[in-house]
């Protein structure tokens, strides 16, 4: 699959998918880009351009077949292909992420978690085992994950990132409040919750 889609457009595709899935009934069998735009507070041209990346085509006068558009979005986002992920750092945030059920909507499953605190070893959260850092290599061999979530303190985040990359991880979601350094071949998304809240605070 080509990935010539701009990142900002890619970020909006799950928004469209979630909205379309929230609709039901025969009256929503078809939906126009204008209706999607109005519901989400976006421009119609922008929505139509974003959806064009999925190769789903609307029909004159009636718009998109909702089921077909959902399928196209799921295919483009890889929701139908199971992807294993591991989590490093089982503090409050890590536990919440392990319990979050939304990952399955995108074909992602956290298969195992790791923490350096011996007191957490052996814990089971939402059916997932918390292992010691010493078991990391064993877990990588068993599950062959390509995705990872980092939820450790900032001081440990880069070393954890380096360990994940060395083990073959290709995509990292980082919740530590630090910008990670990684090769261009590894996709890293940094999410600083406090910084984002500060930005929102400055807007009100």
Secondary structure, DSSP 8 states (H G I E B T S, - for coil): ----S-HHHHHHHHHHHHHHHH--SGGGSEE-HHHHHHHHT--HHHHHHHHHTTT---BTTTBEEHHHHHHHHHHHHTTTS-EEEEEE--SHHHHHHHH--GGGGGTEEEEEEEES-GGGTT-EETTEEEEEGGGHHHHHHHH---EEEE-S-HHHHHHHHHHHHHTT--EEEE-SSS-----TTSEEEE--HHHHHHHHHHT-
